[in-house]
């Protein structure tokens, strides 16, 4: 991985050199000097997941009388540093940051905090005790992923397709996965025949990793613990090309395509993190922080000891494991329409599609 920190503008320079106009990719909706403006820095807005988060954030901010501005880093850590600077120049009184690279973003976060602008690390940890951490319980997500796969395939050759090494969530998830599977691995019931991080969480990178692992193992793979629905999609594409579709595969996020795969039987579980709840919480917390509420005084806050040894003020939301047996949960919640879940599913295959 490139050392983007060497490319980053020093924190104090970021704090003192604020652009007079927005950079390309910055979306500002008529913010005025006296508005309560919240800036959102997206790591890569091309992923389906973040569209839902954004709608919920916007709704929460609108309900509070606050303005929304945003920027899309397009998976570029260096661009995200500049995006944060531009959001500040655009009048942001609080920032919600979905970090592309948790380490590379640190100078921008320090600069914002030095300017008195509160920061929420959105769904991905930012190792700064001055920032608020809002996410789902990612170790529990990992446990649910492993449990979903293990329930249908308790023995055999397993593969771990992990998230981006630049994102602490990748390791949180894997720690949870191993909590479930380690005993079977130690016993010899499960043999780990492949384990790879996925650069930038991109499905095409997950697919390439899975293709290489299949080649190395002469296609003798019995289950894949993939860390999100995007990587699961890449894994399923690689498996399908070899006629192996249908072996257990995990994911997370409740992406519509993934929930359809669950119904079709090409993905076993997608751990649903209701992005509407996460986005709503982010908007509400951002407004409270912008108005001067202390981190620890945000309702529902718990103390979390980060891998870097920092004590973070955190809100953890609860995920839900979705399999073919409870697909009605996401349909009844209005997350996805039945016809989307059941597209291409043969009659009688899945109860919710009958």
C-alpha positions as CSV (number, residue, x, y, z in Angstrom):
1,X,0.0,0.0,0.0
2,X,1.3,3.5,-0.9
3,X,2.3,5.7,2.0
4,X,-0.2,8.4,1.4
5,X,0.9,10.2,4.6
6,X,4.0,11.3,2.7
7,X,1.8,13.0,0.2
8,X,-0.5,14.6,2.7
9,X,-0.4,18.3,3.5
10,X,0.7,18.8,7.1
11,X,-2.1,19.2,9.6
12,X,-1.4,22.9,10.4
13,X,-1.1,23.8,6.7
14,X,-4.5,22.1,6.2
15,X,-5.9,24.1,9.0
16,X,-4.5,27.5,7.9
17,X,-4.8,27.2,4.0
18,X,-8.5,27.0,3.3
19,X,-9.6,27.2,-0.3
20,X,-11.8,30.2,-1.2
21,X,-14.0,28.0,-3.5
22,X,-15.1,24.4,-3.6
23,X,-13.0,21.8,-5.5
24,X,-14.5,19.7,-8.3
25,X,-16.6,17.0,-6.7
26,X,-17.8,19.2,-3.8
27,X,-21.6,19.5,-3.7
28,X,-22.8,22.6,-1.9
29,X,-26.5,23.4,-1.8
30,X,-26.9,27.2,-1.2
31,X,-25.2,27.3,2.2
32,X,-25.0,30.7,3.8
33,X,-22.6,32.0,6.4
34,X,-25.2,31.7,9.2
35,X,-26.4,28.3,8.3
36,X,-25.6,25.2,10.4
37,X,-23.7,23.3,7.7
38,X,-22.6,19.7,8.0
39,X,-20.0,18.4,5.5
40,X,-19.8,14.7,4.5
41,X,-16.7,13.3,3.0
42,X,-17.5,10.0,1.1
43,X,-14.7,7.6,0.4
44,X,-16.3,6.3,-2.8
45,X,-19.9,7.3,-3.6
46,X,-20.1,4.8,-6.5
47,X,-20.9,2.0,-4.1
48,X,-24.7,1.3,-3.8
49,X,-24.6,1.3,-0.1
50,X,-23.7,4.9,0.4
51,X,-26.7,6.3,-1.6
52,X,-29.0,5.0,1.2
53,X,-26.8,6.5,3.9
54,X,-26.8,9.8,2.2
55,X,-30.6,10.0,2.0
56,X,-30.9,9.3,5.7
57,X,-28.2,11.9,6.6
58,X,-29.9,14.5,4.4
59,X,-33.3,13.8,6.0
60,X,-31.9,14.1,9.6
61,X,-30.2,17.3,8.8
62,X,-33.2,18.8,7.1
63,X,-35.4,17.9,10.1
64,X,-32.9,19.8,12.3
65,X,-32.8,22.8,10.0
66,X,-29.2,22.1,9.0
67,X,-27.6,22.2,5.5
68,X,-25.8,19.3,3.8
69,X,-22.7,19.6,1.7
70,X,-20.6,16.7,0.4
71,X,-17.5,15.5,-1.5
72,X,-16.6,12.2,-3.1
73,X,-13.0,11.1,-2.8
74,X,-13.4,8.5,-5.5
75,X,-11.3,6.0,-3.6
76,X,-8.3,8.4,-3.6
77,X,-6.9,9.1,-0.1
78,X,-5.1,12.2,-1.2
79,X,-8.2,13.7,-2.8
80,X,-10.0,13.0,0.5
81,X,-7.5,15.2,2.4
82,X,-8.3,18.0,0.0
83,X,-12.0,17.2,0.1
84,X,-12.1,17.8,3.9
85,X,-10.3,21.1,3.4
86,X,-12.9,22.1,0.8
87,X,-15.8,21.1,3.1
88,X,-14.4,23.4,5.8
89,X,-14.1,26.2,3.2
90,X,-17.7,25.5,2.2
91,X,-18.8,26.4,5.8
92,X,-19.0,23.1,7.5
93,X,-19.5,23.4,11.2
94,X,-19.3,19.6,11.7
95,X,-17.9,16.8,9.5
96,X,-19.0,13.2,8.8
97,X,-16.0,11.3,7.3
98,X,-16.1,7.9,5.7
99,X,-12.4,7.3,5.6
100,X,-10.9,5.8,2.5
101,X,-7.6,5.3,4.4
102,X,-7.8,5.5,8.1
103,X,-4.1,6.6,8.5
104,X,-3.9,8.9,5.5
105,X,-6.9,11.0,6.7
106,X,-5.4,11.8,10.1
107,X,-3.8,15.2,9.2
108,X,-7.2,16.5,7.9
109,X,-9.0,15.3,11.0
110,X,-6.4,16.9,13.3
111,X,-6.7,20.1,11.3
112,X,-10.5,20.1,11.6
113,X,-10.4,19.5,15.3
114,X,-7.8,22.2,15.8
115,X,-10.3,24.6,14.0
116,X,-13.0,23.5,16.6
117,X,-14.9,21.6,14.0
118,X,-16.2,18.3,15.4
119,X,-15.7,15.1,13.4
120,X,-17.7,11.9,13.2
121,X,-15.8,8.8,11.9
122,X,-18.6,7.3,9.9
123,X,-18.8,3.5,9.9
124,X,-15.0,3.3,9.8
125,X,-12.7,4.0,12.7
126,X,-10.5,7.1,12.7
127,X,-7.8,6.8,15.3
128,X,-8.3,10.1,17.0
129,X,-9.9,10.4,20.5
130,X,-11.2,13.8,19.5
131,X,-13.4,12.3,16.9
132,X,-16.7,10.5,17.5
133,X,-17.0,6.9,16.2
134,X,-20.3,5.8,14.8
135,X,-20.7,2.3,13.4
136,X,-22.3,-1.1,13.8
137,X,-20.7,-3.7,16.0
138,X,-18.2,-4.9,13.4
139,X,-16.9,-7.9,15.4
140,X,-20.5,-9.0,15.7
141,X,-20.9,-8.6,12.0
142,X,-17.9,-10.9,11.5
143,X,-19.3,-13.4,13.9
144,X,-22.6,-13.4,12.1
145,X,-20.8,-13.9,8.7
146,X,-18.9,-16.9,10.0
147,X,-21.9,-18.4,11.8
148,X,-24.0,-18.2,8.6
149,X,-21.3,-20.1,6.6
150,X,-20.4,-22.5,9.3
151,X,-24.1,-23.5,9.9
152,X,-24.2,-25.0,6.4
153,X,-20.6,-26.0,5.9
154,X,-18.9,-27.0,9.2
155,X,-15.9,-28.7,7.5
156,X,-13.7,-28.4,4.5
157,X,-11.5,-25.9,2.7
158,X,-12.3,-22.3,3.7
159,X,-11.2,-19.0,2.1
160,X,-11.2,-15.6,3.8
161,X,-11.7,-12.6,1.4
162,X,-11.1,-9.7,3.7
163,X,-11.7,-6.0,3.3
164,X,-9.1,-3.3,2.6
165,X,-6.1,-3.4,4.7
166,X,-6.4,0.4,4.9
167,X,-9.6,0.1,6.9
168,X,-9.6,-1.0,10.5
169,X,-13.0,-2.6,10.0
170,X,-11.3,-5.3,7.8
171,X,-9.5,-6.6,10.9
172,X,-12.4,-6.1,13.3
173,X,-14.5,-8.3,11.0
174,X,-11.9,-11.0,10.7
175,X,-11.4,-11.1,14.4
176,X,-15.1,-11.8,14.8
177,X,-15.0,-14.4,12.1
178,X,-12.1,-16.2,13.8
179,X,-13.9,-16.2,17.1
180,X,-16.5,-18.5,15.5
181,X,-14.2,-20.6,13.4
182,X,-10.9,-20.9,15.3
183,X,-12.0,-24.0,17.2
184,X,-12.9,-25.9,14.0
185,X,-9.6,-24.7,12.4
186,X,-7.5,-25.8,15.4
187,X,-9.3,-29.2,15.3
188,X,-8.6,-29.6,11.7
189,X,-12.2,-29.7,10.6
190,X,-11.6,-26.5,8.6
191,X,-8.5,-25.9,6.5
192,X,-7.8,-22.3,5.5
193,X,-6.6,-22.5,1.9
194,X,-6.6,-18.9,1.1
195,X,-6.7,-15.5,2.8
196,X,-6.5,-12.1,1.1
197,X,-7.2,-8.5,1.8
198,X,-9.2,-6.7,-0.9
199,X,-7.6,-3.4,-2.1
200,X,-10.2,-0.5,-1.8
201,X,-12.9,-3.1,-1.1
202,X,-13.4,-3.3,-4.8
203,X,-15.4,-6.3,-6.2
204,X,-13.1,-6.7,-9.1
205,X,-10.1,-7.0,-6.8
206,X,-12.0,-9.6,-4.7
207,X,-12.8,-11.5,-7.9
208,X,-9.1,-11.5,-8.9
209,X,-8.0,-12.7,-5.5
210,X,-10.6,-15.5,-5.5
211,X,-9.6,-16.6,-9.0
212,X,-6.0,-16.9,-7.9
213,X,-7.0,-18.9,-4.8
214,X,-9.2,-21.2,-6.9
215,X,-6.2,-21.8,-9.3
216,X,-3.8,-22.5,-6.5
217,X,-6.2,-25.0,-5.0
218,X,-7.4,-26.7,-8.1
219,X,-10.9,-25.4,-7.4
220,X,-11.1,-27.4,-4.2
221,X,-12.8,-24.7,-2.1
222,X,-15.9,-25.5,0.1
223,X,-16.8,-22.1,1.6
224,X,-15.8,-18.4,1.4
225,X,-16.1,-15.9,4.2
226,X,-16.2,-12.6,2.3
227,X,-16.4,-9.4,4.4
228,X,-19.0,-7.4,2.5
229,X,-21.5,-7.7,-0.3
230,X,-19.2,-6.1,-2.8
231,X,-16.4,-8.6,-2.2
232,X,-19.0,-11.3,-2.1
233,X,-20.2,-10.3,-5.6
234,X,-16.6,-10.7,-6.9
235,X,-16.3,-14.0,-5.2
236,X,-19.6,-15.3,-6.6
237,X,-18.5,-14.2,-10.1
238,X,-15.2,-16.1,-9.7
239,X,-17.0,-19.2,-8.4
240,X,-19.7,-19.1,-11.1
241,X,-17.0,-19.0,-13.9
242,X,-15.8,-22.3,-12.5
243,X,-19.2,-23.9,-12.1
244,X,-18.9,-23.6,-8.3
245,X,-21.9,-21.2,-7.6
246,X,-23.8,-22.3,-4.6
247,X,-21.0,-23.0,-2.2
248,X,-21.5,-20.9,1.0
249,X,-20.5,-17.3,0.8
250,X,-21.0,-14.5,3.3
251,X,-21.3,-10.7,3.0
252,X,-22.7,-7.7,4.7
253,X,-24.6,-4.4,4.0
254,X,-27.9,-5.8,2.6
255,X,-27.0,-4.7,-0.9
256,X,-30.0,-5.4,-3.1
257,X,-28.0,-7.5,-5.5
258,X,-26.7,-9.5,-2.5
259,X,-30.2,-10.1,-1.1
260,X,-31.2,-11.4,-4.6
261,X,-28.1,-13.7,-4.5
262,X,-29.3,-15.0,-1.1
263,X,-32.7,-15.8,-2.6
264,X,-31.0,-17.4,-5.6
265,X,-28.7,-19.5,-3.3
266,X,-25.4,-18.1,-4.6
267,X,-24.8,-16.2,-1.3
268,X,-25.6,-17.6,2.1
269,X,-25.8,-14.6,4.3
270,X,-25.7,-10.8,4.1
271,X,-25.4,-9.2,7.5
272,X,-27.8,-6.3,7.2
273,X,-26.7,-3.0,8.7
274,X,-29.7,-0.7,8.3
275,X,-27.9,2.3,6.7
276,X,-31.0,4.4,7.2
277,X,-30.5,4.1,11.0
278,X,-26.8,4.8,10.7
279,X,-27.3,7.8,8.5
280,X,-30.1,9.2,10.7
281,X,-27.9,8.9,13.8
282,X,-25.0,10.6,12.0
283,X,-27.0,13.6,11.0
284,X,-28.5,13.9,14.5
285,X,-25.1,13.5,16.2
286,X,-23.4,16.0,13.9
287,X,-26.0,18.7,14.7
288,X,-25.6,18.1,18.4
289,X,-21.8,18.3,18.2
290,X,-22.0,21.4,16.0
291,X,-24.1,23.0,18.7
292,X,-21.6,22.3,21.4
293,X,-22.6,19.0,22.9
294,X,-19.6,17.1,24.3
295,X,-18.7,13.7,22.7
296,X,-19.4,11.8,25.9
297,X,-22.8,13.5,26.4
298,X,-24.3,12.2,23.1
299,X,-27.1,9.8,24.1
300,X,-26.2,6.2,23.8
301,X,-22.5,6.8,23.8
302,X,-20.2,4.0,25.1
303,X,-16.4,4.0,25.6
304,X,-14.4,1.9,23.1
305,X,-10.7,1.1,23.4
306,X,-9.4,1.2,19.8
307,X,-6.6,-0.9,18.4
308,X,-4.3,2.2,18.7
309,X,-5.0,2.4,22.4
310,X,-7.3,5.4,22.2
311,X,-10.5,5.6,24.2
312,X,-13.2,6.6,21.7
313,X,-16.6,7.9,22.3
314,X,-18.7,5.5,20.3
315,X,-22.2,4.5,19.3
316,X,-22.6,0.9,18.2
317,X,-25.8,-0.1,16.3
318,X,-27.0,-3.7,16.0
319,X,-26.7,-5.7,12.8
320,X,-29.1,-8.5,11.6
321,X,-28.0,-11.6,9.7
322,X,-30.2,-12.2,6.7
323,X,-30.5,-15.7,5.2
324,X,-33.0,-17.2,2.8
325,X,-35.1,-18.1,5.9
326,X,-35.7,-14.5,7.1
327,X,-35.6,-12.4,3.8
328,X,-39.0,-11.2,4.9
329,X,-37.2,-9.0,7.5
330,X,-35.7,-6.7,4.9
331,X,-38.9,-6.7,2.8
332,X,-41.2,-5.9,5.7
333,X,-38.8,-3.1,6.7
334,X,-39.2,-1.5,3.3
335,X,-35.5,-1.9,2.6
336,X,-36.1,-3.8,-0.6
337,X,-39.1,-4.8,-2.7
338,X,-40.1,-8.4,-2.9
339,X,-39.8,-8.5,-6.7
340,X,-36.2,-7.3,-6.3
341,X,-35.4,-10.1,-3.8
342,X,-37.1,-12.7,-5.9
343,X,-35.9,-11.8,-9.4
344,X,-35.0,-14.9,-11.2
345,X,-35.8,-17.2,-8.3
346,X,-37.6,-20.5,-9.4
347,X,-41.0,-21.0,-7.9
348,X,-41.0,-23.0,-4.7
349,X,-37.2,-22.4,-4.0
350,X,-37.6,-19.8,-1.3
351,X,-40.6,-19.3,1.0
352,X,-40.7,-15.5,0.8
353,X,-40.9,-15.7,-3.1
354,X,-43.8,-18.1,-3.2
